[in-house]
Amino acid sequence: MPRHLLLTLALAATPALFTTACVAASPDAAPVLQKAQWPFTATEVAKFDQPWAMAFLPDGSLLVTEKEGTLQHFNVQTGKRAEITGLPKVAYGGQGGLGDVLPHPDFAKNGFVYVSYAEEGENDTRGAAVARAKLVLAADGSGTLQDFKVIWRQTPKVSGKGHYGHRLAFGPDGKLWITSSERQKFDPAQDMSGNLGKIVRLNDDGTVPGDNPFASQGGVAAQAWSIGHRNALGIAFDAKGKLWVHEMGPAGGDELNLIVRGKNYGYPIVSNGNHYDGREIPDHSTRPEFEAPKITWTPVISPAGFIIYNGSQFPQWKGSGFIGGLSSTSLVRVAFDGDNAKEAERFAMGERIREVEQGPDGAIWILEDGSNGRLLKLTPKG
């Protein structure tokens, strides 16, 4: 049986037990900490229906996206929630639906929020879109999105319901960064006639910065900052302005990458995993012209959500990354050392973790995946 396939089949059968066993078997592996060993207390604050992303507003309230197409405004102090109106119909199904939500860095002045979602195209095709709108809130917490405008779309729209990506971040440069996954079509990640399988960098209004590495090519190629990505579901900048992105590998080979201007990360030509049908993919080490990941995971963790922590509640973790694990049902802590990274420890959460966010007071917040997904606030134990 081809390389990694036995590991993948076993992981699918018993993800939590197999992950723990494999991590423990490696002398260099990070410890897997069970609930009694956690250095934090996890407090349930609310439940949401298929939550996908969250973002705090300057007043400490929370925006939460639900995959079927609902944007909730949640008061974490009172527990009161209200639906935000003004969203379009989303293409719900598979991995598609309402995705990320992100306030503008100057939200307090301009009221702008950005949302990503899957939308339908012609002939049963789909693709991700990103829109900007002004969030107008009422005194009771309800609100609406006004002047809703799509500022970016995946090109081309293709068949299928997987690998949209569409995670959003603002960089220290004030630019809007978007992860655009390859929609399970493989080759578009290397095709500059489209923007699938790319990390995209835009101005906050959706126009293309003139200093992007492929700007001279024009068209959608000009949007790209890096290429050769598979399914990128986490994006974060560290304190020094370095951009880190994690992505799901195929059968094995989940990745954490340091994103460098204009570089090619190799998918689907190289990967530290294999195709699901058993066909081998050459490892990154065989093609040094491609950027290699800083961490790979086999068995996979199925990464989702990502922060690089800079709060005060957990001073021992300042500068650490935190990644939600879906199939691994875990919260994974990553330690950085300049341009390098390694998994430092893993917290067994017992549920699929879809999203991770840092609260205004330095607590860590996580969202579980699926219907009745819990919103948990992590604070220091004791």
Secondary structure, 3 states (H helix, E strand, C coil): CCCCHHHHHHHHHCHHHHHHHHHHHCCCCCCEECHHHCCEEEEEEEEECCEEEEEECCCCCEEEEECCCEEEEECCCCCCEEEEECCCCCCCECCECEEEEEECCCHHHHCEEEEEEEEECCCCCEEEEEEEEEEEECCCCCEEEEEEEEEEECCCCECCCCCCEEEEEECCCCCEEEEECCCCCCHHHHCCCCCCCEEEEECCCCCCCCCCCCHHHCHHHHHEEEECCCEEEEEEECCCCCEEEEEECCECCEEEEEECCCCECCCCCCCCCECCCCCCCCCHHHCCCCCCCCEEECCCCCEEEEEECCCCCCHHHCCCEEEEECCCCEEEEEEEECCEEEEEEEEECCCCEEEEEECCCCCEEEEECCCCEEEEEEEECC
